[in-house]
């Protein structure tokens, strides 16, 4: 009796060779780490409104908060990167101050979100300690 199984050939998805080396990594804790090129692609899709935050999170298998963080960091980085460019342009000093103010406000917003996230984590950790 022949016990070998003959399975049909499975067609492999074409993967960009550049991204093939940068595949999604999984740590021992089971968290998924996205490589920078994947984060950039996600940000571009969000910027072009090709996908929603929920769709992006589902497609890469992470929580929506990860996608929100990617979006926020990319936007903050873009603002900060543009400040030196604006400061070098000729024009009234008010415009330069406005750009610095915008960058500062973006940084404040980013830090505020980080503090809120840490407060939530602390609350959850304290709840676990008390058996809630």
N, CA, C and O atoms as a GROMACS GRO file, in nm:
protein
  528
    1UNK      N    1   0.084  -0.118   0.000
    1UNK     CA    2   0.000   0.000   0.000
    1UNK      C    3   0.088   0.124   0.000
    1UNK      O    4   0.182   0.135   0.079
    2UNK      N    5   0.058   0.217  -0.089
    2UNK     CA    6   0.136   0.340  -0.102
    2UNK      C    7   0.085   0.443  -0.002
    2UNK      O    8  -0.029   0.487  -0.011
    3UNK      N    9   0.172   0.483   0.093
    3UNK     CA   10   0.131   0.579   0.196
    3UNK      C   11   0.181   0.720   0.168
    3UNK      O   12   0.160   0.810   0.248
    4UNK      N   13   0.245   0.739   0.056
    4UNK     CA   14   0.292   0.875   0.024
    4UNK      C   15   0.175   0.958  -0.024
    4UNK      O   16   0.083   0.909  -0.089
    5UNK      N   17   0.181   1.084   0.009
    5UNK     CA   18   0.075   1.176  -0.030
    5UNK      C   19   0.126   1.265  -0.144
    5UNK      O   20   0.240   1.311  -0.143
    6UNK      N   21   0.040   1.286  -0.238
    6UNK     CA   22   0.076   1.373  -0.350
    6UNK      C   23  -0.008   1.499  -0.339
    6UNK      O   24  -0.127   1.500  -0.372
    7UNK      N   25   0.056   1.606  -0.293
    7UNK     CA   26  -0.014   1.732  -0.278
    7UNK      C   27   0.012   1.819  -0.401
    7UNK      O   28   0.121   1.815  -0.458
    8UNK      N   29  -0.088   1.896  -0.441
    8UNK     CA   30  -0.063   1.985  -0.555
    8UNK      C   31   0.041   2.092  -0.517
    8UNK      O   32   0.052   2.132  -0.402
    9UNK      N   33   0.114   2.134  -0.616
    9UNK     CA   34   0.217   2.236  -0.592
    9UNK      C   35   0.149   2.365  -0.545
    9UNK      O   36   0.050   2.409  -0.603
   10UNK      N   37   0.204   2.423  -0.443
   10UNK     CA   38   0.151   2.548  -0.390
   10UNK      C   39   0.226   2.662  -0.456
   10UNK      O   40   0.349   2.668  -0.452
   11UNK      N   41   0.152   2.751  -0.516
   11UNK     CA   42   0.214   2.866  -0.582
   11UNK      C   43   0.257   2.968  -0.478
   11UNK      O   44   0.175   3.015  -0.398
   12UNK      N   45   0.382   3.000  -0.478
   12UNK     CA   46   0.436   3.096  -0.383
   12UNK      C   47   0.399   3.237  -0.427
   12UNK      O   48   0.401   3.269  -0.546
   13UNK      N   49   0.365   3.320  -0.330
   13UNK     CA   50   0.338   3.461  -0.360
   13UNK      C   51   0.469   3.527  -0.395
   13UNK      O   52   0.573   3.500  -0.336
   14UNK      N   53   0.462   3.615  -0.493
   14UNK     CA   54   0.583   3.687  -0.530
   14UNK      C   55   0.612   3.791  -0.423
   14UNK      O   56   0.527   3.873  -0.388
   15UNK      N   57   0.733   3.786  -0.372
   15UNK     CA   58   0.775   3.878  -0.266
   15UNK      C   59   0.890   3.961  -0.321
   15UNK      O   60   0.984   3.908  -0.380
   16UNK      N   61   0.882   4.089  -0.299
   16UNK     CA   62   0.988   4.179  -0.338
   16UNK      C   63   1.116   4.130  -0.271
   16UNK      O   64   1.119   4.117  -0.149
   17UNK      N   65   1.223   4.103  -0.346
   17UNK     CA   66   1.346   4.051  -0.285
   17UNK      C   67   1.399   4.139  -0.174
   17UNK      O   68   1.455   4.090  -0.076
   18UNK      N   69   1.381   4.270  -0.188
   18UNK     CA   70   1.427   4.363  -0.085
   18UNK      C   71   1.351   4.339   0.044
   18UNK      O   72   1.408   4.340   0.153
   19UNK      N   73   1.219   4.316   0.032
   19UNK     CA   74   1.137   4.296   0.151
   19UNK      C   75   1.146   4.152   0.201
   19UNK      O   76   1.115   4.125   0.317
   20UNK      N   77   1.188   4.061   0.116
   20UNK     CA   78   1.199   3.922   0.158
   20UNK      C   79   1.297   3.909   0.273
   20UNK      O   80   1.278   3.826   0.362
   21UNK      N   81   1.402   3.989   0.272
   21UNK     CA   82   1.500   3.985   0.380
   21UNK      C   83   1.452   4.058   0.503
   21UNK      O   84   1.502   4.035   0.613
   22UNK      N   85   1.354   4.148   0.485
   22UNK     CA   86   1.303   4.230   0.595
   22UNK      C   87   1.167   4.182   0.642
   22UNK      O   88   1.082   4.264   0.678
   23UNK      N   89   1.143   4.053   0.641
   23UNK     CA   90   1.010   4.002   0.678
   23UNK      C   91   0.978   4.035   0.822
   23UNK      O   92   1.065   4.071   0.901
   24UNK      N   93   0.852   4.021   0.853
   24UNK     CA   94   0.801   4.048   0.986
   24UNK      C   95   0.871   3.957   1.086
   24UNK      O   96   0.875   3.835   1.069
   25UNK      N   97   0.926   4.017   1.191
   25UNK     CA   98   0.997   3.940   1.293
   25UNK      C   99   0.906   3.921   1.413
   25UNK      O  100   0.825   4.009   1.445
   26UNK      N  101   0.918   3.808   1.478
   26UNK     CA  102   0.838   3.781   1.596
   26UNK      C  103   0.933   3.752   1.712
   26UNK      O  104   1.022   3.668   1.702
   27UNK      N  105   0.913   3.823   1.822
   27UNK     CA  106   0.999   3.803   1.939
   27UNK      C  107   0.954   3.681   2.017
   27UNK      O  108   0.854   3.617   1.984
   28UNK      N  109   1.029   3.649   2.121
   28UNK     CA  110   0.992   3.536   2.206
   28UNK      C  111   0.860   3.561   2.276
   28UNK      O  112   0.787   3.466   2.306
   29UNK      N  113   0.827   3.687   2.303
   29UNK     CA  114   0.702   3.720   2.371
   29UNK      C  115   0.584   3.715   2.275
   29UNK      O  116   0.470   3.729   2.319
   30UNK      N  117   0.608   3.697   2.146
   30UNK     CA  118   0.500   3.688   2.050
   30UNK      C  119   0.462   3.821   1.989
   30UNK      O  120   0.368   3.829   1.910
   31UNK      N  121   0.534   3.927   2.025
   31UNK     CA  122   0.505   4.058   1.966
   31UNK      C  123   0.563   4.062   1.826
   31UNK      O  124   0.670   4.007   1.799
   32UNK      N  125   0.491   4.128   1.737
   32UNK     CA  126   0.540   4.142   1.600
   32UNK      C  127   0.612   4.276   1.587
   32UNK      O  128   0.566   4.378   1.637
   33UNK      N  129   0.726   4.272   1.520
   33UNK     CA  130   0.803   4.392   1.496
   33UNK      C  131   0.801   4.420   1.346
   33UNK      O  132   0.837   4.335   1.265
   34UNK      N  133   0.759   4.539   1.311
   34UNK     CA  134   0.756   4.579   1.172
   34UNK      C  135   0.887   4.647   1.138
   34UNK      O  136   0.937   4.730   1.214
   35UNK      N  137   0.943   4.613   1.023
   35UNK     CA  138   1.066   4.675   0.980
   35UNK      C  139   1.034   4.815   0.928
   35UNK      O  140   0.919   4.841   0.890
   36UNK      N  141   1.131   4.905   0.925
   36UNK     CA  142   1.105   5.044   0.884
   36UNK      C  143   1.036   5.058   0.748
   36UNK      O  144   0.949   5.143   0.733
   37UNK      N  145   1.074   4.977   0.651
   37UNK     CA  146   1.012   4.990   0.518
   37UNK      C  147   0.863   4.954   0.524
   37UNK      O  148   0.783   5.012   0.450
   38UNK      N  149   0.825   4.860   0.609
   38UNK     CA  150   0.683   4.825   0.624
   38UNK      C  151   0.607   4.939   0.692
   38UNK      O  152   0.494   4.970   0.654
   39UNK      N  153   0.670   5.001   0.792
   39UNK     CA  154   0.606   5.114   0.860
   39UNK      C  155   0.587   5.228   0.762
   39UNK      O  156   0.482   5.293   0.762
   40UNK      N  157   0.685   5.253   0.678
   40UNK     CA  158   0.676   5.360   0.579
   40UNK      C  159   0.563   5.332   0.479
   40UNK      O  160   0.485   5.421   0.446
   41UNK      N  161   0.555   5.208   0.432
   41UNK     CA  162   0.448   5.170   0.340
   41UNK      C  163   0.310   5.189   0.404
   41UNK      O  164   0.218   5.238   0.339
   42UNK      N  165   0.298   5.151   0.529
   42UNK     CA  166   0.171   5.169   0.601
   42UNK      C  167   0.137   5.317   0.610
   42UNK      O  168   0.023   5.356   0.586
   43UNK      N  169   0.235   5.400   0.645
   43UNK     CA  170   0.212   5.544   0.658
   43UNK      C  171   0.168   5.604   0.524
   43UNK      O  172   0.077   5.687   0.520
   44UNK      N  173   0.233   5.561   0.415
   44UNK     CA  174   0.194   5.613   0.284
   44UNK      C  175   0.051   5.573   0.250
   44UNK      O  176  -0.025   5.654   0.197
   45UNK      N  177   0.013   5.450   0.278
   45UNK     CA  178  -0.124   5.405   0.252
   45UNK      C  179  -0.224   5.486   0.332
   45UNK      O  180  -0.330   5.523   0.281
   46UNK      N  181  -0.191   5.515   0.458
   46UNK     CA  182  -0.279   5.596   0.541
   46UNK      C  183  -0.286   5.739   0.489
   46UNK      O  184  -0.394   5.799   0.484
   47UNK      N  185  -0.172   5.793   0.449
   47UNK     CA  186  -0.165   5.930   0.398
   47UNK      C  187  -0.248   5.945   0.270
   47UNK      O  188  -0.316   6.046   0.251
   48UNK      N  189  -0.242   5.845   0.184
   48UNK     CA  190  -0.318   5.847   0.059
   48UNK      C  191  -0.464   5.807   0.078
   48UNK      O  192  -0.543   5.808  -0.016
   49UNK      N  193  -0.499   5.771   0.201
   49UNK     CA  194  -0.633   5.726   0.238
   49UNK      C  195  -0.674   5.601   0.159
   49UNK      O  196  -0.790   5.585   0.121
   50UNK      N  197  -0.575   5.514   0.135
   50UNK     CA  198  -0.601   5.388   0.068
   50UNK      C  199  -0.658   5.284   0.165
   50UNK      O  200  -0.732   5.195   0.126
   51UNK      N  201  -0.621   5.297   0.292
   51UNK     CA  202  -0.667   5.205   0.396
   51UNK      C  203  -0.701   5.285   0.522
   51UNK      O  204  -0.654   5.397   0.541
   52UNK      N  205  -0.782   5.225   0.606
   52UNK     CA  206  -0.811   5.283   0.737
   52UNK      C  207  -0.711   5.226   0.837
   52UNK      O  208  -0.637   5.132   0.806
   53UNK      N  209  -0.709   5.283   0.955
   53UNK     CA  210  -0.620   5.234   1.061
   53UNK      C  211  -0.653   5.087   1.091
   53UNK      O  212  -0.564   5.004   1.105
   54UNK      N  213  -0.781   5.057   1.100
   54UNK     CA  214  -0.823   4.919   1.131
   54UNK      C  215  -0.780   4.822   1.020
   54UNK      O  216  -0.733   4.712   1.049
   55UNK      N  217  -0.796   4.863   0.895
   55UNK     CA  218  -0.756   4.776   0.783
   55UNK      C  219  -0.605   4.752   0.783
   55UNK      O  220  -0.559   4.640   0.760
   56UNK      N  221  -0.530   4.858   0.809
   56UNK     CA  222  -0.384   4.844   0.813
   56UNK      C  223  -0.340   4.752   0.926
   56UNK      O  224  -0.252   4.668   0.908
   57UNK      N  225  -0.404   4.767   1.042
   57UNK     CA  226  -0.369   4.682   1.157
   57UNK      C  227  -0.400   4.536   1.127
   57UNK      O  228  -0.320   4.448   1.158
   58UNK      N  229  -0.514   4.511   1.068
   58UNK     CA  230  -0.554   4.374   1.036
   58UNK      C  231  -0.459   4.313   0.932
   58UNK      O  232  -0.423   4.196   0.942
   59UNK      N  233  -0.420   4.393   0.833
   59UNK     CA  234  -0.337   4.339   0.725
   59UNK      C  235  -0.198   4.296   0.772
   59UNK      O  236  -0.140   4.203   0.716
   60UNK      N  237  -0.145   4.362   0.874
   60UNK     CA  238  -0.011   4.323   0.923
   60UNK      C  239  -0.017   4.246   1.054
   60UNK      O  240   0.086   4.201   1.104
   61UNK      N  241  -0.137   4.232   1.110
   61UNK     CA  242  -0.152   4.150   1.231
   61UNK      C  243  -0.106   4.216   1.358
   61UNK      O  244  -0.048   4.150   1.445
   62UNK      N  245  -0.130   4.345   1.370
   62UNK     CA  246  -0.095   4.416   1.493
   62UNK      C  247  -0.218   4.490   1.545
   62UNK      O  248  -0.320   4.498   1.477
   63UNK      N  249  -0.206   4.543   1.665
   63UNK     CA  250  -0.314   4.620   1.725
   63UNK      C  251  -0.324   4.757   1.657
   63UNK      O  252  -0.224   4.807   1.605
   64UNK      N  253  -0.443   4.816   1.659
   64UNK     CA  254  -0.463   4.947   1.597
   64UNK      C  255  -0.374   5.054   1.660
   64UNK      O  256  -0.333   5.148   1.592
   65UNK      N  257  -0.345   5.041   1.789
   65UNK     CA  258  -0.260   5.141   1.855
   65UNK      C  259  -0.121   5.147   1.793
   65UNK      O  260  -0.058   5.253   1.792
   66UNK      N  261  -0.072   5.035   1.742
   66UNK     CA  262   0.058   5.033   1.676
   66UNK      C  263   0.053   5.118   1.549
   66UNK      O  264   0.146   5.193   1.520
   67UNK      N  265  -0.054   5.105   1.474
   67UNK     CA  266  -0.070   5.181   1.350
   67UNK      C  267  -0.085   5.330   1.382
   67UNK      O  268  -0.029   5.414   1.312
   68UNK      N  269  -0.162   5.362   1.486
   68UNK     CA  270  -0.179   5.502   1.526
   68UNK      C  271  -0.044   5.562   1.564
   68UNK      O  272  -0.014   5.676   1.530
   69UNK      N  273   0.037   5.484   1.635
   69UNK     CA  274   0.169   5.532   1.677
   69UNK      C  275   0.258   5.555   1.555
   69UNK      O  276   0.330   5.655   1.549
   70UNK      N  277   0.255   5.463   1.458
   70UNK     CA  278   0.333   5.479   1.336
   70UNK      C  279   0.294   5.608   1.265
   70UNK      O  280   0.379   5.685   1.222
   71UNK      N  281   0.164   5.631   1.254
   71UNK     CA  282   0.113   5.751   1.188
   71UNK      C  283   0.159   5.877   1.260
   71UNK      O  284   0.204   5.972   1.196
   72UNK      N  285   0.148   5.878   1.392
   72UNK     CA  286   0.184   5.996   1.472
   72UNK      C  287   0.334   6.024   1.464
   72UNK      O  288   0.374   6.140   1.448
   73UNK      N  289   0.415   5.921   1.475
   73UNK     CA  290   0.560   5.939   1.470
   73UNK      C  291   0.603   5.990   1.332
   73UNK      O  292   0.690   6.077   1.322
   74UNK      N  293   0.543   5.936   1.227
   74UNK     CA  294   0.578   5.980   1.091
   74UNK      C  295   0.539   6.126   1.069
   74UNK      O  296   0.615   6.203   1.010
   75UNK      N  297   0.421   6.164   1.116
   75UNK     CA  298   0.378   6.303   1.100
   75UNK      C  299   0.467   6.397   1.181
   75UNK      O  300   0.506   6.503   1.132
   76UNK      N  301   0.498   6.360   1.304
   76UNK     CA  302   0.586   6.443   1.387
   76UNK      C  303   0.724   6.456   1.323
   76UNK      O  304   0.784   6.563   1.322
   77UNK      N  305   0.774   6.346   1.270
   77UNK     CA  306   0.905   6.347   1.205
   77UNK      C  307   0.906   6.436   1.083
   77UNK      O  308   1.004   6.507   1.057
   78UNK      N  309   0.798   6.433   1.006
   78UNK     CA  310   0.789   6.518   0.888
   78UNK      C  311   0.788   6.665   0.928
   78UNK      O  312   0.854   6.748   0.865
   79UNK      N  313   0.712   6.698   1.032
   79UNK     CA  314   0.708   6.838   1.078
   79UNK      C  315   0.845   6.884   1.126
   79UNK      O  316   0.890   6.994   1.092
   80UNK      N  317   0.910   6.801   1.204
   80UNK     CA  318   1.041   6.838   1.258
   80UNK      C  319   1.142   6.851   1.144
   80UNK      O  320   1.228   6.939   1.148
   81UNK      N  321   1.133   6.765   1.044
   81UNK     CA  322   1.226   6.770   0.931
   81UNK      C  323   1.206   6.897   0.848
   81UNK      O  324   1.301   6.946   0.787
   82UNK      N  325   1.086   6.948   0.846
   82UNK     CA  326   1.057   7.068   0.766
   82UNK      C  327   1.094   7.198   0.836
   82UNK      O  328   1.107   7.301   0.770
   83UNK      N  329   1.111   7.195   0.966
   83UNK     CA  330   1.144   7.318   1.040
   83UNK      C  331   1.275   7.378   0.992
   83UNK      O  332   1.277   7.499   0.965
   84UNK      N  333   1.386   7.304   0.979
   84UNK     CA  334   1.510   7.367   0.932
   84UNK      C  335   1.494   7.426   0.791
   84UNK      O  336   1.553   7.530   0.761
   85UNK      N  337   1.416   7.362   0.707
   85UNK     CA  338   1.394   7.413   0.572
   85UNK      C  339   1.322   7.548   0.579
   85UNK      O  340   1.362   7.642   0.510
   86UNK      N  341   1.219   7.557   0.659
   86UNK     CA  342   1.144   7.681   0.671
   86UNK      C  343   1.229   7.790   0.736
   86UNK      O  344   1.216   7.907   0.700
   87UNK      N  345   1.314   7.754   0.829
   87UNK     CA  346   1.397   7.852   0.897
   87UNK      C  347   1.501   7.912   0.803
   87UNK      O  348   1.546   8.024   0.825
   88UNK      N  349   1.540   7.839   0.699
   88UNK     CA  350   1.643   7.888   0.609
   88UNK      C  351   1.585   7.978   0.499
   88UNK      O  352   1.660   8.045   0.428
   89UNK      N  353   1.453   7.979   0.484
   89UNK     CA  354   1.391   8.062   0.382
   89UNK      C  355   1.391   8.209   0.424
   89UNK      O  356   1.374   8.240   0.542
   90UNK      N  357   1.410   8.296   0.328
   90UNK     CA  358   1.399   8.437   0.363
   90UNK      C  359   1.253   8.472   0.391
   90UNK      O  360   1.163   8.417   0.328
   91UNK      N  361   1.232   8.559   0.484
   91UNK     CA  362   1.097   8.598   0.517
   91UNK      C  363   1.092   8.649   0.659
   91UNK      O  364   1.193   8.650   0.729
   92UNK      N  365   0.976   8.691   0.700
   92UNK     CA  366   0.963   8.746   0.836
   92UNK      C  367   0.996   8.642   0.942
   92UNK      O  368   0.972   8.522   0.926
   93UNK      N  369   1.050   8.693   1.050
   93UNK     CA  370   1.085   8.605   1.163
   93UNK      C  371   0.961   8.542   1.222
   93UNK      O  372   0.968   8.435   1.282
   94UNK      N  373   0.845   8.606   1.204
   94UNK     CA  374   0.721   8.549   1.256
   94UNK      C  375   0.692   8.413   1.195
   94UNK      O  376   0.645   8.323   1.263
   95UNK      N  377   0.721   8.398   1.067
   95UNK     CA  378   0.694   8.270   1.000
   95UNK      C  379   0.783   8.161   1.059
   95UNK      O  380   0.739   8.048   1.079
   96UNK      N  381   0.907   8.195   1.088
   96UNK     CA  382   0.997   8.097   1.150
   96UNK      C  383   0.948   8.058   1.289
   96UNK      O  384   0.951   7.941   1.327
   97UNK      N  385   0.905   8.158   1.364
   97UNK     CA  386   0.851   8.130   1.497
   97UNK      C  387   0.727   8.044   1.488
   97UNK      O  388   0.706   7.955   1.571
   98UNK      N  389   0.643   8.068   1.386
   98UNK     CA  390   0.523   7.988   1.367
   98UNK      C  391   0.559   7.842   1.340
   98UNK      O  392   0.493   7.750   1.389
   99UNK      N  393   0.663   7.820   1.261
   99UNK     CA  394   0.706   7.683   1.231
   99UNK      C  395   0.761   7.616   1.357
   99UNK      O  396   0.734   7.498   1.382
  100UNK      N  397   0.838   7.690   1.433
  100UNK     CA  398   0.891   7.635   1.558
  100UNK      C  399   0.778   7.605   1.655
  100UNK      O  400   0.780   7.504   1.725
  101UNK      N  401   0.680   7.693   1.657
  101UNK     CA  402   0.564   7.673   1.743
  101UNK      C  403   0.486   7.548   1.700
  101UNK      O  404   0.442   7.470   1.784
  102UNK      N  405   0.470   7.530   1.570
  102UNK     CA  406   0.400   7.412   1.518
  102UNK      C  407   0.476   7.284   1.554
  102UNK      O  408   0.416   7.185   1.594
  103UNK      N  409   0.607   7.288   1.541
  103UNK     CA  410   0.688   7.171   1.576
  103UNK      C  411   0.678   7.143   1.726
  103UNK      O  412   0.669   7.028   1.769
  104UNK      N  413   0.681   7.249   1.805
  104UNK     CA  414   0.669   7.233   1.951
  104UNK      C  415   0.534   7.176   1.989
  104UNK      O  416   0.524   7.088   2.075
  105UNK      N  417   0.429   7.225   1.925
  105UNK     CA  418   0.295   7.172   1.952
  105UNK      C  419   0.283   7.026   1.913
  105UNK      O  420   0.219   6.947   1.983
  106UNK      N  421   0.345   6.989   1.801
  106UNK     CA  422   0.344   6.848   1.759
  106UNK      C  423   0.416   6.762   1.863
  106UNK      O  424   0.371   6.652   1.895
  107UNK      N  425   0.529   6.812   1.914
  107UNK     CA  426   0.603   6.739   2.017
  107UNK      C  427   0.521   6.728   2.146
  107UNK      O  428   0.520   6.622   2.209
  108UNK      N  429   0.453   6.835   2.184
  108UNK     CA  430   0.368   6.831   2.303
  108UNK      C  431   0.257   6.729   2.285
  108UNK      O  432   0.227   6.653   2.377
  109UNK      N  433   0.195   6.727   2.167
  109UNK     CA  434   0.087   6.631   2.141
  109UNK      C  435   0.140   6.488   2.149
  109UNK      O  436   0.075   6.400   2.206
  110UNK      N  437   0.259   6.465   2.091
  110UNK     CA  438   0.318   6.331   2.095
  110UNK      C  439   0.346   6.289   2.239
  110UNK      O  440   0.316   6.176   2.278
  111UNK      N  441   0.405   6.379   2.316
  111UNK     CA  442   0.438   6.347   2.455
  111UNK      C  443   0.312   6.330   2.539
  111UNK      O  444   0.308   6.245   2.628
  112UNK      N  445   0.209   6.408   2.512
  112UNK     CA  446   0.081   6.393   2.585
  112UNK      C  447   0.022   6.255   2.561
  112UNK      O  448  -0.027   6.190   2.654
  113UNK      N  449   0.027   6.210   2.436
  113UNK     CA  450  -0.024   6.076   2.405
  113UNK      C  451   0.058   5.969   2.476
  113UNK      O  452   0.003   5.870   2.524
  114UNK      N  453   0.189   5.988   2.481
  114UNK     CA  454   0.276   5.892   2.550
  114UNK      C  455   0.242   5.886   2.699
  114UNK      O  456   0.238   5.778   2.758
  115UNK      N  457   0.219   6.002   2.759
  115UNK     CA  458   0.184   6.006   2.902
  115UNK      C  459   0.050   5.936   2.925
  115UNK      O  460   0.035   5.861   3.021
  116UNK      N  461  -0.046   5.961   2.837
  116UNK     CA  462  -0.176   5.895   2.851
  116UNK      C  463  -0.161   5.744   2.841
  116UNK      O  464  -0.221   5.670   2.919
  117UNK      N  465  -0.081   5.699   2.746
  117UNK     CA  466  -0.059   5.556   2.729
  117UNK      C  467   0.006   5.495   2.853
  117UNK      O  468  -0.033   5.388   2.899
  118UNK      N  469   0.104   5.565   2.907
  118UNK     CA  470   0.171   5.516   3.029
  118UNK      C  471   0.075   5.514   3.148
  118UNK      O  472   0.081   5.423   3.231
  119UNK      N  473  -0.014   5.612   3.157
  119UNK     CA  474  -0.112   5.616   3.265
  119UNK      C  475  -0.206   5.497   3.254
  119UNK      O  476  -0.242   5.436   3.356
  120UNK      N  477  -0.246   5.463   3.133
  120UNK     CA  478  -0.333   5.348   3.113
  120UNK      C  479  -0.261   5.220   3.153
  120UNK      O  480  -0.317   5.135   3.222
  121UNK      N  481  -0.136   5.207   3.110
  121UNK     CA  482  -0.058   5.087   3.145
  121UNK      C  483  -0.041   5.075   3.296
  121UNK      O  484  -0.050   4.966   3.351
  122UNK      N  485  -0.015   5.187   3.362
  122UNK     CA  486   0.001   5.187   3.507
  122UNK      C  487  -0.128   5.145   3.575
  122UNK      O  488  -0.127   5.064   3.668
  123UNK      N  489  -0.239   5.198   3.529
  123UNK     CA  490  -0.369   5.162   3.585
  123UNK      C  491  -0.395   5.013   3.568
  123UNK      O  492  -0.441   4.947   3.661
  124UNK      N  493  -0.367   4.961   3.451
  124UNK     CA  494  -0.387   4.817   3.426
  124UNK      C  495  -0.294   4.734   3.513
  124UNK      O  496  -0.336   4.631   3.567
  125UNK      N  497  -0.170   4.776   3.527
  125UNK     CA  498  -0.075   4.701   3.609
  125UNK      C  499  -0.117   4.702   3.755
  125UNK      O  500  -0.106   4.600   3.823
  126UNK      N  501  -0.164   4.815   3.803
  126UNK     CA  502  -0.210   4.823   3.942
  126UNK      C  503  -0.334   4.736   3.962
  126UNK      O  504  -0.352   4.675   4.068
  127UNK      N  505  -0.420   4.732   3.861
  127UNK     CA  506  -0.538   4.647   3.870
  127UNK      C  507  -0.503   4.501   3.878
  127UNK      O  508  -0.569   4.426   3.950
  128UNK      N  509  -0.400   4.458   3.806
  128UNK     CA  510  -0.355   4.319   3.810
  128UNK      C  511  -0.296   4.284   3.946
  128UNK      O  512  -0.313   4.173   3.997
  129UNK      N  513  -0.225   4.381   4.004
  129UNK     CA  514  -0.164   4.356   4.135
  129UNK      C  515  -0.269   4.335   4.244
  129UNK      O  516  -0.250   4.255   4.336
  130UNK      N  517  -0.379   4.406   4.232
  130UNK     CA  518  -0.484   4.399   4.333
  130UNK      C  519  -0.590   4.293   4.300
  130UNK      O  520  -0.688   4.276   4.373
  131UNK      N  521  -0.569   4.222   4.190
  131UNK     CA  522  -0.661   4.114   4.156
  131UNK      C  523  -0.793   4.160   4.098
  131UNK      O  524  -0.892   4.087   4.103
  132UNK      N  525  -0.796   4.280   4.043
  132UNK     CA  526  -0.919   4.333   3.982
  132UNK      C  527  -0.947   4.269   3.849
  132UNK      O  528  -1.046   4.302   3.784
   0.00000   0.00000   0.00000
